[in-house]
């Protein structure tokens, strides 16, 4: 073999290793998504800690309380709102259009009226203003690994309590 051929074989080995890394990364990304989905099904809210075989914390998963969406106020027809705002708040609410203060007053009033009405999904008592409450988004699971997670996992591999086959089993949905 020539020196050039040896260099190509060395480069091919590097590229092969990169391919292995890419495959491992895809497997782990899929496994992570699957595990987060399973976690969301099993745990509605709260925090669960994970420990290795020597009771050292590996990290924790948290599912926060679902965020309550805030009402969104849309002034869809400023001309109609302007007449109402001048009647409600006086001349200071307008120039040729609503001032920023007038706009803020309209929004605050609409939100107050929306709350007083029991926070319906869509509310349009003020002429030209619509208050909408977006749908609740489900809480997303988060995993926070220990700062030294790589050392801890390598320790588990060294002790024989974890192997690459275990990672493949996770990706395939086995325990």
C-alpha positions in Angstrom: 0.0 0.0 0.0 1.2 3.5 -0.8 1.3 6.3 1.7 -1.6 7.9 -0.1 -3.8 4.7 0.2 -2.9 4.4 3.9 -4.1 8.0 4.4 -7.4 7.3 2.6 -8.0 4.2 4.7 -7.3 6.4 7.8 -9.7 9.1 6.5 -12.3 6.4 5.7 -12.1 5.1 9.3 -12.7 8.7 10.6 -15.7 9.0 8.3 -17.0 5.6 9.4 -16.6 6.7 13.1 -18.5 9.9 12.2 -21.3 7.8 10.7 -21.4 5.7 13.8 -21.7 8.9 15.9 -24.5 10.2 13.7 -26.4 6.9 14.0 -25.9 6.9 17.8 -27.1 10.5 18.0 -30.2 9.7 16.0 -31.0 6.6 18.1 -30.5 8.7 21.3 -32.6 11.6 20.0 -35.5 9.2 19.2 -35.1 7.5 22.5 -35.2 10.8 24.3 -38.4 11.9 22.5 -40.0 8.5 23.3 -39.0 8.7 27.0 -40.3 12.2 27.3 -43.6 11.2 25.8 -43.8 8.2 28.2 -42.9 10.5 31.1 -45.7 12.9 30.2 -48.2 10.0 30.1 -47.0 8.7 33.5 -46.4 11.9 35.4 -48.9 14.7 35.1 -47.0 17.2 37.3 -44.0 17.1 39.6 -40.4 16.1 39.8 -38.7 12.7 39.8 -35.1 12.0 40.6 -32.9 9.3 39.0 -30.1 7.6 40.9 -27.3 5.2 39.7 -26.5 1.9 41.4 -24.6 3.7 44.1 -27.4 6.1 45.0 -25.7 9.1 43.3 -28.2 11.4 41.7 -28.0 11.2 37.9 -30.5 14.0 37.3 -34.2 14.8 37.5 -37.2 15.2 35.3 -39.7 17.9 35.9 -43.2 18.4 34.5 -44.3 21.9 35.6 -47.9 22.9 36.2 -49.5 23.7 32.9 -49.3 27.4 32.2 -52.6 29.3 32.2 -52.8 31.3 29.0 -53.3 35.0 29.4 -56.1 36.7 27.5 -55.1 38.5 24.4 -56.8 41.7 23.4 -57.1 42.6 19.8 -58.4 46.0 18.7 -59.8 45.0 15.4 -61.5 48.3 14.5 -59.8 51.3 16.0 -62.4 53.7 14.5 -65.2 52.1 16.5 -63.1 51.8 19.6 -62.1 55.5 19.3 -65.7 56.7 19.7 -66.2 54.4 22.7 -62.8 55.4 24.3 -63.5 59.1 24.1 -66.9 58.6 25.7 -65.4 56.3 28.4 -62.0 58.1 29.1 -62.5 61.6 27.7 -60.6 63.5 25.0 -57.2 62.5 26.4 -57.7 59.0 24.9 -57.3 60.3 21.3 -55.4 62.4 18.9 -56.2 61.4 15.4 -56.1 57.9 16.6 -55.9 56.3 20.0 -52.9 57.4 22.0 -50.7 54.8 23.6 -52.2 55.6 27.0 -55.7 55.4 25.4 -54.9 52.1 23.9 -53.6 50.8 27.3 -56.7 52.1 29.0 -58.9 50.2 26.4 -57.0 47.0 26.9 -57.1 47.3 30.7 -60.8 48.0 30.6 -61.5 45.1 28.2 -59.4 42.7 30.4 -61.4 43.9 33.5 -64.7 43.3 31.8 -63.5 39.9 30.5 -62.6 38.9 34.0 -65.9 40.2 35.4 -67.7 38.1 32.7 -66.0 34.9 33.9 -63.2 34.9 31.4 -65.0 33.3 28.4 -62.9 32.1 25.5 -64.0 34.9 23.3 -65.3 38.2 24.6 -66.4 41.3 22.6 -68.4 43.7 24.8 -66.3 46.7 23.9 -67.2 47.7 20.3 -64.2 47.0 18.1 -62.2 45.0 20.7 -62.0 41.2 21.0 -60.5 39.4 24.0 -59.5 35.8 23.2 -58.0 33.2 25.6 -55.7 30.8 23.8 -56.0 27.1 24.4 -54.0 25.7 27.3 -50.7 24.1 26.2 -49.7 20.9 27.9 -46.7 21.1 30.1 -43.5 19.8 28.5 -41.3 17.4 30.4 -37.7 18.6 31.1 -34.8 16.5 32.1 -31.9 18.1 33.9 -28.8 15.9 34.1 -26.3 16.0 36.9 -23.3 18.3 36.2 -21.0 15.2 36.1 -23.4 12.9 34.2 -20.8 11.7 31.8 -18.5 10.6 34.7 -21.5 8.9 36.4 -22.6 7.0 33.3 -19.0 5.9 32.5 -18.8 4.7 36.1 -21.9 2.6 35.6 -20.4 1.2 32.4 -17.2 0.3 34.2 -19.1 -1.4 37.0 -21.2 -3.3 34.4 -24.5 -1.8 35.4 -25.0 -0.1 32.0 -24.1 -1.0 28.4 -24.7 0.2 24.9 -27.2 -2.6 24.6 -29.2 -0.9 27.3 -29.4 2.3 25.2 -30.6 0.3 22.2 -33.2 -1.3 24.4 -34.5 2.1 25.4 -34.8 3.1 21.8 -36.8 0.0 21.0 -39.1 0.7 24.0 -37.9 -2.1 26.2 -37.2 -1.4 29.9 
